[in-house]
Amino acid sequence: MLKQVMEIYDLLDSASVDGERVATFLKTRGVEKIQVERIKGKSGSTDFVRVLMPGKEGKSAGGKAPTLGIVGRLGGIGARPERIGIVSDADGAIVALSCALKLADMKKNGDMLRGDVISSTHICPNAPTQPHDPVPFMGSPVDIATMNKYEIDTTMDAILSVDSTKGNRIVKWRGFAITPTVKEGWILRVSDDLISIMEWVTGKTARVAPITMQDITPYGNEVYHVNSIMQPSVATDAPVVGVAITTETPVPGCATGVSQMVDMENTARFCLEVAKSFGEGGCKLYDEEEFRLIKKLYGSMKHLQSLGNSLGS
């Protein structure tokens, strides 16, 4: 998928790129179902892009095959005028859109997945930055609740949340990692199926990014979050797995010239292989029977999807 990753990178590496330009490009390659919506926030605007790639037996065709969501999570693809060029934070958008482009190319060549795949992200080349320890983060013109509203689709039966996760001292390798599955406030075991796909795609031992209870609570509750990678989990009951693009040293989300093409290609190829298997029913993000037992034994944890008692629900 290196070709598609490089094409999307070149498309987004522009001071004037917007959602309509992305949509126009994807349509020339065969994408038919794409939505673009510009949303204004306190510090500017951003364009949300949602691409539906229909499957042979997907819901959009009246079938029953499950739908995978690939969410490119980020603050912005650029921090102009403070920084010139595409920033580290853009990795999630690049991966999500590269998956859509690859699926369109595959369809043109006669290959079509069984289930639908929805790729969603947002395009903002001039997002603000914000302080964060140990390195600065990218901010966004809109808040997390707005991102979840426009990036999460109710038809998604499972979600891969792809996010540049380089501004920390916990994950200390270059490439990508997966998180444990999160569902309805529960941090569940790491999916064996995802581990297998990751090892096949990379040819290396699987790597898992640790997450905490804080990370699966909504932004705005004044507690520390490693980043926004798990924020989709607060807006859906579908299982969510973070796909973290990582580095050996802390890299600011607003840094330019730091995107690694091979790492993004590996990540995008992983997401694509998960989409193939998930639509066929061959990849589970969690054990349904065990999850029912956990809830029976210990009750619901859905309150972790809210802002909590002191800040309201």
Summary of the structure (lengths in Angstrom):
residues: 313
radius of gyration: 18.0
end to end distance: 42.0
largest distance: 54.7
contacts: 1147
relative contact order: 0.18
helix: 34%
strand: 21%
